[in-house]
Amino acid sequence: VRQGKLRGMSSSSVAFDRAASYYDETRGLPDDAMAELSALLVEQLAGRRPVLEIGVGTGRIALPLARAGVPMVGVDLARPMLDVLRRKDDAKLVRVVHADATQLPFADSSFDAAVASHVFHLIPDSGRALDELTRVLRAQSRLLVAAGGDHDDDWRTEVREFFRGACRAERPAAHDERRITALTELEQRASSAVDLPEVEVNRDATITDMIDRLEAGQWSWSWDLPDDRLHAAAEETRVWARDTYGDLDVARATTSRIGWRCYDLP
Ligand SMILES: C[S@@+](CC[C@H](N)C(=O)[O-])C[C@H]1O[C@@H](n2cnc3c(N)ncnc32)[C@H](O)[C@@H]1O
């Protein structure tokens, strides 16, 4: 990982240092869905080089793109996330830079396209991140944005919302607001914006496993909550879930739809 590009600034963004060890296990997509998503994004990036990903993390998105021939540069605030990316990237296809998306260490007009996946909700000053992105992008460039996370259409949404309510946390709303602010602003700056076809992800999961992960604080909206609040909320959720769904250890089918949006910039 390249050193020291943060120029002494302390970012108010949410860095994922603590998530590096479990991120891929909890956020990874099944191989077939990842292949489908990657092919869609590669098609949108054809002929564009180089491509920047802000908040590249462990390279969940950047690495498959790079392996498909897209010349990727990834920046992230969290060194441990970049270290995971480096370890996976045997062929050193992705150039990684430890940097803040609101203060990019690149010259104006350095990139033909950019990717932003699950990152705008973590950056309070999204206007500045967009200013920086447009500065380092060339004219008529393209930005691909994951549209607000996986869209659960089943029991998972209910369990997560119950748990959030039981935590009495402010942060989920703040995260949603930041994401919506960034996307609204992007919509205004773009010359066109198009939804890419959704990728459907089907897999089995148990309610026990989901509540355990919520209790372990694996999602960034819960990182400022004390452990005892997470434990109490998990207990409350288990009791409610048993009443509502029955056996929490049964494997249940889930479907998520992964949506991305393609913005062309003037
Ligand atoms: C939820 S992860 C997403 C990682 C990857 N894009 C993906 O889709 O798997 C968000 C990443 O953004 C990083 N991040 C948050 N704020 C940032 C900022 N201002 N500049 C650069 N990276 C940032 C975090 O450290 C974390 O690694």
The ligand as a MOL file (V3000), in Angstrom:
LIG
                    3D

  0  0  0     0  0            999 V3000
M  V30 BEGIN CTAB
M  V30 COUNTS 27 29 0 0 0
M  V30 BEGIN ATOM
M  V30 1 C -18.7070 -0.2070 2.5050 0
M  V30 2 S -17.0250 -0.1620 1.9980 0 CHG=1
M  V30 3 C -17.1850 -0.4260 0.2310 0
M  V30 4 C -15.9390 -0.9990 -0.3820 0
M  V30 5 C -16.0750 -1.3310 -1.8830 0
M  V30 6 N -16.3460 -0.1500 -2.6540 0
M  V30 7 C -17.1640 -2.3630 -2.0780 0
M  V30 8 O -18.1860 -2.0660 -2.6930 0
M  V30 9 O -16.9930 -3.4800 -1.5770 0 CHG=-1
M  V30 10 C -16.6640 1.5750 2.0300 0
M  V30 11 C -15.1810 1.9070 1.9360 0
M  V30 12 O -15.0530 3.3210 1.7630 0
M  V30 13 C -13.9550 3.7750 2.5530 0
M  V30 14 N -14.1210 5.2340 2.7690 0
M  V30 15 C -15.0040 5.8720 3.5660 0
M  V30 16 N -14.8560 7.2050 3.4460 0
M  V30 17 C -13.8530 7.4090 2.5520 0
M  V30 18 C -13.2400 8.5730 2.0240 0
M  V30 19 N -13.6180 9.8020 2.3810 0
M  V30 20 N -12.2360 8.4200 1.1330 0
M  V30 21 C -11.8280 7.1820 0.7520 0
M  V30 22 N -12.3750 6.0430 1.2280 0
M  V30 23 C -13.3900 6.1500 2.1140 0
M  V30 24 C -14.0130 2.9140 3.7920 0
M  V30 25 O -12.7800 2.8710 4.4650 0
M  V30 26 C -14.4030 1.5570 3.1980 0
M  V30 27 O -13.2750 0.7840 2.8610 0
M  V30 END ATOM
M  V30 BEGIN BOND
M  V30 1 1 1 2
M  V30 2 1 2 3
M  V30 3 1 2 10
M  V30 4 1 3 4
M  V30 5 1 4 5
M  V30 6 1 5 6
M  V30 7 1 5 7
M  V30 8 2 7 8
M  V30 9 1 7 9
M  V30 10 1 10 11
M  V30 11 1 11 12
M  V30 12 1 11 26
M  V30 13 1 12 13
M  V30 14 1 13 14
M  V30 15 1 13 24
M  V30 16 1 14 15
M  V30 17 1 14 23
M  V30 18 2 15 16
M  V30 19 1 16 17
M  V30 20 1 17 18
M  V30 21 2 17 23
M  V30 22 1 18 19
M  V30 23 2 18 20
M  V30 24 1 20 21
M  V30 25 2 21 22
M  V30 26 1 22 23
M  V30 27 1 24 25
M  V30 28 1 24 26
M  V30 29 1 26 27
M  V30 END BOND
M  V30 END CTAB
M  END
